[in-house]
Amino acid sequence: MPGHKGMPLMGVEHMDITEIPGADSLYQAEGIIRSSEENASQLFGCPTYYSTEGSSQCIRAMLHLIQLHGGAHTRIIAARNVHKSFLNGVALLDIPVQWVYPSEQGSYLSCALDYEALEELLVREKPTALYVTSPDYLGNMADIPRLAQICHRNGVLLAVDNAHGAYLRFVTPSLHPMSLGADLCCASAHKTLPVLTGGAYLHISENAPGILRNQVRNALALFGSTSPSYLILQSLDLANAYLLGGYRYRLKETIRQVEEVKQHLLDYGYGLIGDEPVKITLCPKPLGYTGQELDHLLREQSIYCEYADPDYVVLMVSPELGSSRLQMVEAFLLSIPPLDPLTDQPPPVHPCEAEMSIREAILSPSHSIPADHALGMILAAPSVGCPPAVPIVICGERIDLAAIQCFRYYGISHVSVVTNWYRAGMHPGNLAPKFYGLPNREPVRLRKPL
């Protein structure tokens, strides 16, 4: 193996090798892969391990490590805006989760924390770990030093989904969660660094319990393919040299340019949110456009955003974009003529009633139905794609009117629900084929600039 024998179809086959002598083996690394991971560990200032299956593999491995530390009594408190790979992980491992909801209303993609209330919760519930996403999809960053202090004085691990923030280690001073006190975190190298898609890191603190460091390769192997991509591994290895070769200076210049662009966009009338240095999250409604309408206008210019919804457009910048292309994006955004402001707000994030565990729901027989028909049903699987892959309703929760309003607002037409589930008075067969009383949302009408 592999069957192509190094003969070119794409031109990279000669680098697509397997575990032959001298090539090392990812989950029993003793040679060149281990040396490369040690180089990455020096760059990130903590033990660092490679993943060829993105942060999703690392998230599941983090959960397993938390479970090894907590044993039979493992419980996790998690900020509500988790990636759906977190739900898959806790389902496979059967870990109970208690959710923390945002202290202020806004997009379901963010979860602003009330730190004093959070500490009271940790003291009362005594979980094994606190799990947060920082930066989130919109570029909001949690106060990791404060969270680390709160967790550590209460004997709680701090785990961070840092998928969007691998580059934060190279900001001066470092804004990376491992520099700020986290016990373990994942980071998708491919999202913000010049690494092939699928390349990611799992970081473990030197101060973390020994079982986390001793079992990390087994945890990654538990959820990883036995045929990890050597193309991705070589990409991660080459990134080490790249990060040492003046990357900090290129990143600093990119951050300066992004700050200028943000100021120009603010002056023009766009709203902006988020404090992540190289992510531009636009709020176009003050200019009279929804996020989807602005995304459509950008795509007409061959400018592709990371994510768009009714309220936001997310642009991810890196030094590889180059100043000329960043200026081109800025120039187009500043050429769009303002319309009358749009004032509608996203529906509030609220907890639905849990009827089943996440594990029970995900592993149950399920079927897809129109979201408008789902009142009273139990969600079986997250009904969101990637991006953003953040669930609106948690698996095992009963879908209520507010949830259906959220589905409508974010354009989710179908949901996966548990088959043959019922409770007294709520059997699916007793529900009307449609639930009336919901506001009908007008279809998106794209308005071109005058």
C-alpha positions as CSV (number, residue, x, y, z in Angstrom):
1,M,0.0,0.0,0.0
2,P,-0.9,2.6,-1.2
3,G,-2.2,1.2,-4.5
4,H,-0.9,4.1,-6.6
5,K,2.7,3.0,-5.9
6,G,3.9,6.6,-6.1
7,M,2.8,7.0,-9.7
8,P,1.4,10.5,-10.4
9,L,-2.2,11.3,-11.0
10,M,-2.2,14.5,-8.9
11,G,1.6,14.9,-8.6
12,V,1.8,14.3,-4.8
13,E,1.6,10.5,-4.8
14,H,5.4,10.1,-4.2
15,M,4.9,11.8,-0.8
16,D,1.8,9.8,0.1
17,I,3.5,7.0,1.9
18,T,2.5,4.6,4.7
19,E,4.1,3.0,7.8
20,I,7.2,1.6,6.0
21,P,10.5,1.3,7.9
22,G,11.9,4.8,8.6
23,A,8.5,6.5,8.2
24,D,7.5,6.0,11.8
25,S,3.9,5.4,12.9
26,L,1.7,8.2,14.2
27,Y,0.2,6.5,17.3
28,Q,3.4,4.7,18.3
29,A,5.7,7.5,17.3
30,E,9.3,6.8,18.1
31,G,11.2,8.3,15.1
32,I,10.7,11.2,12.7
33,I,7.0,11.8,13.6
34,R,7.9,12.0,17.3
35,S,10.8,14.4,16.4
36,S,8.4,16.5,14.4
37,E,5.9,16.6,17.3
38,E,8.7,17.6,19.7
39,N,9.5,20.5,17.4
40,A,5.9,21.5,17.5
41,S,5.9,21.2,21.3
42,Q,8.8,23.7,21.5
43,L,6.9,26.1,19.2
44,F,3.7,25.9,21.3
45,G,5.4,25.7,24.7
46,C,3.6,22.5,25.7
47,P,3.4,18.8,24.8
48,T,1.8,18.8,21.3
49,Y,0.5,15.9,19.3
50,Y,-0.6,15.6,15.6
51,S,-4.0,14.8,14.3
52,T,-4.7,14.1,10.6
53,E,-8.5,14.2,11.2
54,G,-8.9,17.7,12.3
55,S,-10.0,19.1,15.7
56,S,-12.9,16.6,15.6
57,Q,-10.5,13.8,16.4
58,C,-8.8,15.9,19.1
59,I,-12.1,16.8,20.7
60,R,-13.1,13.2,21.1
61,A,-9.6,12.4,22.5
62,M,-9.8,15.3,25.0
63,L,-13.2,13.9,26.2
64,H,-11.7,10.4,26.6
65,L,-8.7,11.9,28.6
66,I,-11.2,13.8,30.8
67,Q,-13.1,10.6,31.4
68,L,-9.9,8.7,32.3
69,H,-9.1,11.4,34.9
70,G,-12.6,11.5,36.3
71,G,-13.5,7.8,36.2
72,A,-17.0,6.7,36.8
73,H,-18.1,10.0,38.2
74,T,-17.0,12.1,35.1
75,R,-19.2,15.1,34.4
76,I,-18.6,18.0,32.2
77,I,-20.0,21.5,32.3
78,A,-19.9,23.0,28.8
79,A,-20.7,26.4,27.3
80,R,-23.7,25.9,25.0
81,N,-22.0,26.8,21.7
82,V,-20.1,23.5,21.2
83,H,-19.2,22.0,17.9
84,K,-21.3,18.9,17.0
85,S,-18.2,16.7,17.3
86,F,-18.4,17.3,21.0
87,L,-21.9,15.8,21.0
88,N,-20.7,12.8,19.1
89,G,-17.8,12.4,21.5
90,V,-20.0,12.5,24.7
91,A,-22.4,10.1,23.0
92,L,-19.7,7.6,22.3
93,L,-18.3,7.9,25.8
94,D,-21.6,8.3,27.6
95,I,-20.5,11.4,29.5
96,P,-23.1,13.5,31.3
97,V,-23.1,17.2,30.3
98,Q,-24.5,20.2,32.0
99,W,-25.0,23.2,29.8
100,V,-24.1,26.8,30.5
101,Y,-26.2,29.3,28.5
102,P,-25.1,32.8,27.5
103,S,-25.4,35.6,30.0
104,E,-26.7,37.9,27.2
105,Q,-28.8,37.2,24.2
106,G,-27.4,37.1,20.7
107,S,-26.4,34.4,18.1
108,Y,-26.5,30.8,19.1
109,L,-22.9,30.6,17.9
110,S,-21.6,32.5,20.9
111,C,-21.9,32.0,24.6
112,A,-20.9,35.0,26.7
113,L,-20.2,33.8,30.3
114,D,-21.1,35.2,33.7
115,Y,-17.9,34.3,35.4
116,E,-19.2,34.7,39.0
117,A,-22.2,32.6,38.3
118,L,-20.0,30.0,36.6
119,E,-17.8,29.7,39.6
120,E,-20.8,29.2,41.8
121,L,-21.9,26.4,39.5
122,L,-18.5,24.7,39.6
123,V,-18.5,24.9,43.4
124,R,-22.0,23.4,43.6
125,E,-21.7,20.7,40.9
126,K,-18.0,19.7,41.3
127,P,-17.6,18.6,37.6
128,T,-14.5,16.9,36.2
129,A,-14.0,19.6,33.6
130,L,-15.2,22.9,32.1
131,Y,-15.4,22.9,28.3
132,V,-15.5,26.1,26.3
133,T,-15.0,27.2,22.7
134,S,-12.6,30.1,22.2
135,P,-12.4,31.7,19.7
136,D,-16.0,30.9,18.7
137,Y,-17.2,31.0,15.1
138,L,-17.9,34.7,15.2
139,G,-14.5,35.6,16.7
140,N,-15.4,36.1,20.3
141,M,-12.7,35.1,22.7
142,A,-13.3,33.9,26.3
143,D,-11.2,35.2,29.3
144,I,-9.1,32.1,29.5
145,P,-6.8,33.3,32.3
146,R,-9.9,34.0,34.5
147,L,-11.5,30.7,33.5
148,A,-8.2,28.9,34.4
149,Q,-8.1,30.5,37.8
150,I,-11.7,29.7,38.5
151,C,-11.2,26.1,37.4
152,H,-7.9,25.4,39.2
153,R,-9.0,26.7,42.5
154,N,-12.0,24.4,42.4
155,G,-10.1,21.3,41.2
156,V,-11.7,21.4,37.7
157,L,-9.9,20.8,34.4
158,L,-10.2,23.5,31.7
159,A,-10.6,22.1,28.2
160,V,-10.7,24.5,25.3
161,D,-11.9,24.0,21.7
162,N,-9.4,26.4,20.1
163,A,-10.0,25.1,16.6
164,H,-10.0,28.6,15.1
165,G,-7.0,29.8,17.1
166,A,-3.8,27.9,16.2
167,Y,-2.1,31.1,15.2
168,L,-2.8,32.8,18.6
169,R,0.4,31.3,20.0
170,F,2.4,33.6,17.6
171,V,0.6,36.8,18.5
172,T,2.7,39.0,20.9
173,P,2.0,38.4,23.7
174,S,0.6,34.9,23.1
175,L,-3.2,34.6,23.2
176,H,-3.1,30.8,22.9
177,P,-5.2,28.9,25.6
178,M,-2.2,26.9,26.6
179,S,-0.2,30.0,27.3
180,L,-3.1,31.4,29.4
181,G,-3.6,28.4,31.7
182,A,-5.8,25.8,29.9
183,D,-5.1,22.1,30.8
184,L,-5.8,20.8,27.3
185,C,-7.0,22.1,24.0
186,C,-7.3,21.4,20.3
187,A,-6.4,23.6,17.4
188,S,-7.0,23.1,13.7
189,A,-3.7,24.0,12.1
190,H,-5.4,23.9,8.7
191,K,-7.9,26.7,9.6
192,T,-5.4,29.5,10.2
193,L,-2.0,28.2,9.3
194,P,-0.6,27.0,5.9
195,V,-1.4,23.3,6.6
196,L,-3.4,20.8,4.5
197,T,-7.1,20.3,5.5
198,G,-7.3,17.8,8.4
199,G,-4.0,18.8,10.1
200,A,-4.6,19.7,13.7
201,Y,-2.9,19.7,17.2
202,L,-3.8,18.3,20.5
203,H,-2.1,20.2,23.3
204,I,-1.6,19.0,26.9
205,S,-0.4,21.2,29.7
206,E,2.8,20.3,31.6
207,N,0.8,20.9,34.8
208,A,-2.1,18.6,33.8
209,P,-2.7,15.3,35.7
210,G,-0.2,12.7,34.6
211,I,-2.9,10.4,33.1
212,L,-3.7,13.0,30.5
213,R,-0.1,13.1,29.3
214,N,0.5,9.3,29.6
215,Q,-2.6,8.3,27.6
216,V,-2.8,10.9,24.9
217,R,-1.6,8.7,22.1
218,N,-4.0,5.9,23.0
219,A,-6.8,8.5,23.2
220,L,-6.0,9.8,19.7
221,A,-5.7,6.2,18.3
222,L,-9.1,5.3,19.8
223,F,-10.8,7.8,17.5
224,G,-8.4,7.9,14.6
225,S,-7.9,6.0,11.4
226,T,-5.2,3.3,11.3
227,S,-4.2,4.9,8.0
228,P,-3.4,8.5,8.9
229,S,-2.5,10.7,5.9
230,Y,1.3,11.1,5.5
231,L,0.6,14.1,3.2
232,I,-1.1,15.9,6.2
233,L,1.7,14.8,8.5
234,Q,4.3,16.2,6.2
235,S,2.3,19.4,5.9
236,L,2.3,19.7,9.7
237,D,6.0,19.1,9.8
238,L,6.8,21.7,7.2
239,A,4.7,24.2,9.1
240,N,7.1,24.0,12.0
241,A,9.9,25.5,9.9
242,Y,7.5,28.0,8.4
243,L,6.4,29.2,11.8
244,L,10.1,29.7,12.8
245,G,10.9,31.6,9.6
246,G,9.5,35.0,10.3
247,Y,5.9,34.1,10.7
248,R,5.5,36.2,13.8
249,Y,6.4,39.3,11.8
250,R,4.1,38.5,8.9
251,L,1.3,37.8,11.3
252,K,1.9,41.1,13.1
253,E,1.7,43.0,9.8
254,T,-1.5,41.2,8.9
255,I,-3.1,42.0,12.2
256,R,-2.2,45.7,11.6
257,Q,-3.8,45.6,8.2
258,V,-6.9,43.9,9.5
259,E,-7.3,46.5,12.2
260,E,-7.1,49.2,9.6
261,V,-9.7,47.4,7.4
262,K,-12.0,47.0,10.4
263,Q,-11.8,50.7,11.2
264,H,-12.6,51.7,7.6
265,L,-15.6,49.3,7.6
266,L,-16.9,50.7,10.9
267,D,-16.5,54.3,9.6
268,Y,-18.6,53.2,6.5
269,G,-21.4,51.9,8.7
270,Y,-20.9,48.2,9.0
271,G,-21.3,46.7,12.4
272,L,-18.5,44.5,13.7
273,I,-18.2,42.0,16.5
274,G,-15.5,39.7,18.0
275,D,-12.1,40.4,19.3
276,E,-10.1,37.7,17.4
277,P,-7.2,39.5,15.7
278,V,-7.5,38.2,12.1
279,K,-11.2,37.4,11.8
280,I,-13.5,40.0,10.4
281,T,-17.1,39.4,11.5
282,L,-19.4,41.8,9.7
283,C,-22.9,42.9,10.8
284,P,-24.3,44.2,7.5
285,K,-27.9,44.9,8.8
286,P,-27.0,48.6,9.7
287,L,-26.3,49.0,5.9
288,G,-29.6,47.3,5.0
289,Y,-28.4,43.9,4.0
290,T,-28.7,40.4,5.6
291,G,-25.6,38.3,5.9
292,Q,-26.8,36.0,3.1
293,E,-27.4,39.0,0.8
294,L,-23.9,40.3,1.4
295,D,-22.4,36.8,0.9
296,H,-24.2,36.6,-2.4
297,L,-22.7,40.0,-3.5
298,L,-19.2,38.8,-2.4
299,R,-19.5,35.6,-4.3
300,E,-20.4,37.5,-7.5
301,Q,-16.9,39.0,-7.1
302,S,-15.3,35.5,-6.5
303,I,-14.9,36.4,-2.8
304,Y,-15.9,33.5,-0.6
305,C,-16.7,34.0,3.1
306,E,-16.2,31.4,5.7
307,Y,-19.8,31.6,7.0
308,A,-22.9,33.7,6.5
309,D,-26.3,33.8,8.2
310,P,-29.1,36.4,8.5
311,D,-27.0,38.5,10.9
312,Y,-23.3,38.0,10.1
313,V,-20.7,37.4,7.5
314,V,-17.4,35.8,8.7
315,L,-14.2,36.5,6.8
316,M,-11.0,34.6,7.9
317,V,-7.8,36.3,7.0
318,S,-4.2,34.9,7.2
319,P,-0.8,36.2,6.1
320,E,-1.2,34.0,3.0
321,L,-4.1,36.1,1.8
322,G,-1.7,39.0,1.0
323,S,-2.3,42.7,1.4
324,S,-3.4,43.2,-2.2
325,R,-6.3,40.7,-1.9
326,L,-7.3,42.0,1.5
327,Q,-7.4,45.6,0.0
328,M,-9.5,44.2,-2.9
329,V,-12.0,42.8,-0.4
330,E,-12.1,46.0,1.5
331,A,-12.6,48.1,-1.6
332,F,-15.6,46.0,-2.7
333,L,-17.2,46.1,0.8
334,L,-16.8,49.9,0.8
335,S,-18.4,50.1,-2.7
336,I,-21.8,48.6,-1.6
337,P,-24.3,51.4,-1.3
338,P,-26.2,51.6,2.0
339,L,-29.9,50.8,2.1
340,D,-32.4,51.4,4.9
341,P,-31.2,49.6,8.1
342,L,-32.6,46.2,9.0
343,T,-33.6,46.0,12.7
344,D,-34.8,42.5,13.3
345,Q,-32.7,40.5,15.8
346,P,-31.8,36.8,16.1
347,P,-34.2,34.7,18.2
348,P,-32.9,34.1,21.8
349,V,-31.0,31.0,22.8
350,H,-32.9,29.0,25.3
351,P,-32.8,25.5,26.8
352,C,-35.2,22.9,25.5
353,E,-36.4,20.1,27.8
354,A,-34.2,17.0,27.8
355,E,-36.1,13.8,27.4
356,M,-33.2,11.5,26.6
357,S,-29.5,11.4,27.1
358,I,-27.3,12.6,24.2
359,R,-26.1,9.0,23.7
360,E,-29.6,7.6,23.7
361,A,-30.8,10.1,21.1
362,I,-27.8,9.8,18.7
363,L,-27.9,6.0,18.8
364,S,-31.6,5.7,18.4
365,P,-33.4,4.9,15.1
366,S,-34.2,8.2,13.5
367,H,-35.8,9.8,10.5
368,S,-35.9,13.2,8.8
369,I,-39.0,15.4,8.8
370,P,-39.7,19.0,7.9
371,A,-38.7,21.3,10.8
372,D,-42.2,22.9,10.9
373,H,-43.7,19.4,11.6
374,A,-41.3,18.7,14.5
375,L,-43.1,20.2,17.5
376,G,-42.9,17.9,20.5
377,M,-40.4,15.5,18.7
378,I,-37.0,14.6,20.1
379,L,-34.0,15.7,18.2
380,A,-31.8,12.7,17.2
381,A,-28.8,14.3,15.5
382,P,-27.5,17.9,15.1
383,S,-29.4,19.5,12.3
384,V,-26.6,21.8,11.2
385,G,-23.9,21.4,8.6
386,C,-20.3,22.6,8.7
387,P,-19.9,25.5,8.8
388,P,-20.9,26.3,11.5
389,A,-21.6,22.8,13.0
390,V,-23.0,24.3,16.2
391,P,-26.3,22.7,17.2
392,I,-29.4,24.8,17.7
393,V,-31.1,22.1,19.7
394,I,-29.1,19.4,21.6
395,C,-29.7,15.7,20.8
396,G,-32.2,14.3,23.2
397,E,-34.1,17.5,23.7
398,R,-37.7,18.0,22.9
399,I,-38.3,20.5,20.1
400,D,-40.5,23.4,21.2
401,L,-42.0,26.4,19.5
402,A,-39.0,28.6,20.2
403,A,-36.7,25.9,18.6
404,I,-38.9,25.8,15.5
405,Q,-38.6,29.6,15.2
406,C,-34.8,29.3,15.4
407,F,-34.9,26.6,12.7
408,R,-36.9,28.9,10.5
409,Y,-34.7,31.9,11.2
410,Y,-31.5,30.1,10.2
411,G,-33.0,28.3,7.2
412,I,-33.1,24.8,8.6
413,S,-35.9,23.0,6.7
414,H,-35.5,19.4,7.9
415,V,-34.5,17.9,11.2
416,S,-33.6,14.3,12.3
417,V,-35.9,13.1,15.1
418,V,-36.1,9.9,17.2
419,T,-38.3,7.3,15.6
420,N,-41.3,5.9,17.6
421,W,-40.7,8.2,20.5
422,Y,-43.7,9.4,22.5
423,R,-44.8,10.6,25.9
424,A,-48.2,11.0,27.4
425,G,-50.2,13.3,25.2
426,M,-47.3,13.9,22.8
427,H,-47.4,10.9,20.5
428,P,-46.3,12.1,17.0
429,G,-49.4,10.6,15.5
430,N,-51.5,13.0,17.6
431,L,-49.8,16.1,16.3
432,A,-51.3,18.1,13.6
433,P,-49.4,17.8,10.3
434,K,-48.4,21.4,10.6
435,F,-48.0,23.7,13.5
436,Y,-49.7,27.0,12.9
437,G,-49.0,30.3,14.6
438,L,-45.4,30.7,13.5
439,P,-44.5,33.9,11.7
440,N,-43.9,33.3,8.0
441,R,-40.4,34.3,7.1
442,E,-40.2,35.9,3.7
443,P,-37.7,34.3,1.3
444,V,-34.4,36.0,0.9
445,R,-34.6,38.6,-1.9
446,L,-31.2,39.7,-3.1
447,R,-31.0,43.4,-3.7
448,K,-28.2,44.4,-5.9
449,P,-26.4,47.7,-5.3
450,L,-27.9,50.7,-7.1
